[in-house]
Amino acid sequence: MEIIHDLDSFGPRPYPVLALGNFDGVHIGHRAILKEAIARARNASGSAYALTFDPLPAKRLFPDRAPPTLVTLDDKLELLRAAGLDGVLVIDFTLELSRVSATEFVRDYLLGKIGARAVVVGHSVSFGHKRAGNAAAMVAMGREFGFDTVVVGPVTTDGLEVSSTKIRELIGAGDVKLAARLLGRHHFLSGSVVHGRARGRKLGFPTANLASDTECIPPDGVYATRVVLPGGTICPSVSNIGKNPTFDEAARTIEAYLFDFDRDLYGERIKLEFVERIRGELKFESPQALASQIASDLARAREILARA
C-alpha cells in the first residue's frame, strides 16, 4: 500500500476513488466507507485511496480541547492497510489549510491534485473552512465538477450510531467490551515496555510496564487484556491502570501480567488490547491482601478471555 505525504507527487492513477475522513480508530463505520470506495474502484478497474489528516484538525485548531485520539498515525495506517486500499494520502493539516474553503478544497485538492473520479464520505463528514462543507455539499459539488459522490451511513450496532466520539465515551466509562463492538476489534494501546518499580515482581506477578503512545487510555482499574508482541504473537494477560494506591504512588502506570510468560520485554514495542473491565482500582490494607486480589483477578481474566 502506498503512503503519500506530498500530494504534488501524486501522479495520474487509473480512475481514483477517494474515501475522505479523519478515520480515527478505523471503526466499523469507517470500514463501511472504505469498503464502498474499494468496491467502486474495483468495478471501474481503478484505484482506491483514503485521504486523511495529520494531525487531526482539532489537534491543530483547538489543542487544549481536542479529544484524545483512538490510534496513533502508524496504527491508523496499519488498519487502513488491512482494509485493502491501494494507498493512503496523508495531508499535513496546517492553519493555512484550515482557511481553505470547502469549494477550494474540493476543486484544488480532490480534483486538481488527486484527480478523483469518485468520492466516498460518511454522512457526518465536514470539510473546508469552519467545517462549512458537509455530505450534501459534496454531492452538489460532485454534480458541478463532474465526479460521483457516495454518502455512507449512519452505521449502527447495539442500538448505537457508530462514531469516534461515541467510542471515546465508552472507553472513558471503562466499557471497553461495548467499544469493541463499535470498533470491530478490541481497543488497544501501543507503546514500548519500560522499567517500573517492580512492585508486581515482588508480589509474585511480574508485569510489563507500557509507556503508551496511544492517547485514549481507559480509566483506572483492572482489565482482561491481550498483549500483541512484535511479530504478531498474542498473549492472554490481565492489566492494571492506575497509581497503585496500596503503595501511595503518584505516577499513573499501565502494567500487564502475561500468563505463562517469562521473557524479558524491556524496550520492545507491544500492543495492549482491552477485552473487558474486571473492576475499579482499590486500595488494600496490605501487600498480601493485594496479592490475594490479584490472584482472583487472574482467574476472572482467564474466564473472560476463554469466552472471548
Secondary structure, DSSP 8 states (H G I E B T S, - for coil): -EEES-GGG----SSEEEEES--TT--HHHHHHHHHHHHHHHHTT-EEEEEEEES-HHHHH-TTT----SS-HHHHHHHHHHTT-SEEEEEE--HHHHTS-HHHIIIIIIIIIT--SEEEEETT--BSGGG-B-HHHHHHHHHHHT-EEEEE---EETTEE--HHHHHHHHHTT-HHHHHHHHTS-EEEEEEEE----HHHHHT---EEEEE--S----SEEEEEEEE-TTS-EEEEEEEEE--GGGT--S-EEEEEETT-----TT-EEEEEEEEEEE-----SSHHHHHHHHHHHHHHHHHHHHH-
